[in-house]
Amino acid sequence: MRGEADRARAVLLTLAGWTAPQIAEAFGVGEDAVRRWRVLFARGSVDALRSTLAPGPSSERGERALACAREILAAPVQDRPNWTLPRLRAEIEARTGVHVAQSHLSLLLRKGASDGGGPATA
């Protein structure tokens, strides 16, 4: 949401006479981003400034990584080591050959928990 608001503010600043370099500096982005926002706005008005999801890694790899993580984390707590994201990511890669970025693994684990695949919460 913040990104959408920033893009809208950038368009308003454009209408107020600010240059792309000035807006880029104010928002901490590149000038190309500001120019892209302007083009989006020109093509589709404010709706075009809304966030969209960029294509990500294939879901098959993510599903394999999540299935492996579930298997690893299924052991009773007293019988398993403490798993950090970097260690879990390395173990998934060692077991499956699937390389998954640490940030993507974090998202997969959160999504898996919200889909009912994670531990129950009370």
Secondary structure, DSSP 4 states (H G I P E B T S, - for coil): -HHHHHHHHHHHHHHTT--HHHHHHHHT--HHHHHHHHHHHHHHGGGGGS--PPP-S-HHHHHHHHHHHHHHHTS-GGGS----HHHHHHHHHHHH-----HHHHHHHHHHHHHTT-S----
